[in-house]
Amino acid sequence: MEKIFKEELCCENTCGECVFPGYESLCDVFSKAIARAAIGKGKERHALPGEKFEDQFICRGTREEGHGAPRFQAIKKITEAKRLDKDAAIKELLDAMVYLAADVIVLSEELEITKKK
């Protein structure tokens, strides 16, 4: 299923119909979080050219240091968002979502390894 990014960095199907009708606003939020990691702050500060998300330090660090690392970062971002103006708070919360996604990716990898044993 082909996806595109609109100017405001929201993901939508090229046909214009949401894959999950009624969840367009949720899809937009997750798309904005992905965009922050893929073409925004995350890419600028943390990714090497061509490096897949699961190979970046955000996931490597979780594998090496444990699940407390991304969870702490998410909590830190959430706490910071409380004292910021709405625009800056949204950016912090989107970044927190990316840290939690990294945790889910590594947990999923570990679950697959456990299932294979």
Wavefront OBJ file of the C-alpha trace (Angstrom):
o trace
v 0.000 0.000 0.000
v 1.660 3.201 -1.154
v 1.888 6.098 1.259
v 2.840 9.712 0.641
v 3.630 12.664 2.859
v 1.514 15.751 2.431
v 3.052 19.180 2.954
v 2.097 19.225 6.651
v 3.889 15.894 7.060
v 0.778 13.782 7.454
v 0.661 10.354 5.914
v -2.243 9.382 3.708
v -2.973 6.863 1.023
v -2.531 8.105 -2.510
v -6.219 7.303 -3.049
v -7.110 9.755 -0.256
v -8.935 7.171 1.845
v -7.718 6.250 5.308
v -6.846 2.602 5.858
v -8.559 2.898 9.249
v -11.667 5.048 8.740
v -12.389 7.168 11.785
v -8.737 7.141 12.867
v -7.404 9.803 10.484
v -6.380 12.128 13.323
v -4.443 9.331 15.045
v -2.732 8.427 11.769
v -1.737 12.072 11.326
v -0.160 12.208 14.804
v 1.857 9.035 14.257
v 2.906 10.277 10.821
v 4.163 13.515 12.335
v 6.187 11.544 14.916
v 7.713 9.438 12.123
v 8.505 12.580 10.147
v 10.331 14.104 13.149
v 12.523 11.004 13.297
v 12.953 10.443 9.559
v 13.337 13.934 8.134
v 13.533 16.213 11.129
v 15.504 16.403 14.348
v 16.087 12.654 14.615
v 17.663 12.327 11.200
v 19.792 15.442 11.664
v 21.160 14.433 15.063
v 21.064 10.655 15.265
v 21.044 8.838 11.926
v 23.922 7.999 9.657
v 23.151 8.253 5.933
v 21.014 5.296 4.872
v 20.850 3.836 8.380
v 17.580 2.053 9.176
v 15.723 3.188 12.290
v 16.226 -0.150 14.066
v 20.003 0.157 13.511
v 20.227 3.682 14.925
v 21.460 4.405 18.435
v 17.912 4.837 19.747
v 17.396 1.069 19.266
v 21.022 -0.038 19.711
v 21.153 1.819 23.009
v 17.986 0.107 24.165
v 19.486 -3.288 23.332
v 22.710 -2.407 25.162
v 21.362 -0.492 28.173
v 17.887 -1.935 28.598
v 14.338 -0.735 28.290
v 14.707 1.880 30.992
v 16.701 4.042 28.563
v 13.951 4.900 26.037
v 11.304 4.948 28.754
v 13.282 7.503 30.739
v 13.759 9.612 27.606
v 10.010 9.474 26.913
v 9.222 10.492 30.511
v 11.738 13.332 30.250
v 10.099 14.589 27.036
v 6.614 14.323 28.552
v 7.741 16.236 31.647
v 9.390 18.947 29.526
v 6.210 19.326 27.468
v 4.318 20.448 30.577
v 6.293 23.690 30.824
v 6.440 24.594 27.131
v 4.145 26.495 24.805
v 1.770 24.327 22.810
v 3.868 24.179 19.611
v 7.043 23.140 21.454
v 5.063 20.736 23.671
v 3.676 18.960 20.615
v 7.219 18.439 19.285
v 8.382 17.014 22.623
v 5.416 14.647 22.779
v 6.016 13.469 19.200
v 9.636 12.760 20.166
v 8.430 10.812 23.226
v 6.354 8.657 20.892
v 9.478 7.846 18.869
v 11.346 6.731 21.996
v 8.421 4.487 22.931
v 8.335 3.091 19.392
v 12.029 2.184 19.675
v 11.216 0.342 22.899
v 8.395 -1.555 21.156
v 10.720 -2.500 18.279
v 13.345 -3.940 20.629
v 10.725 -5.686 22.785
v 9.289 -7.252 19.616
v 12.746 -8.464 18.592
v 13.231 -10.026 22.014
v 9.817 -11.672 21.836
v 10.675 -13.225 18.466
v 13.948 -14.581 19.873
v 12.071 -16.041 22.857
v 9.497 -17.681 20.555
v 12.271 -19.331 18.504
v 13.796 -20.994 21.577
l 1 2 3 4 5 6 7 8 9 10 11 12 13 14 15 16 17 18 19 20 21 22 23 24 25 26 27 28 29 30 31 32 33 34 35 36 37 38 39 40 41 42 43 44 45 46 47 48 49 50 51 52 53 54 55 56 57 58 59 60 61 62 63 64 65 66 67 68 69 70 71 72 73 74 75 76 77 78 79 80 81 82 83 84 85 86 87 88 89 90 91 92 93 94 95 96 97 98 99 100 101 102 103 104 105 106 107 108 109 110 111 112 113 114 115 116 117
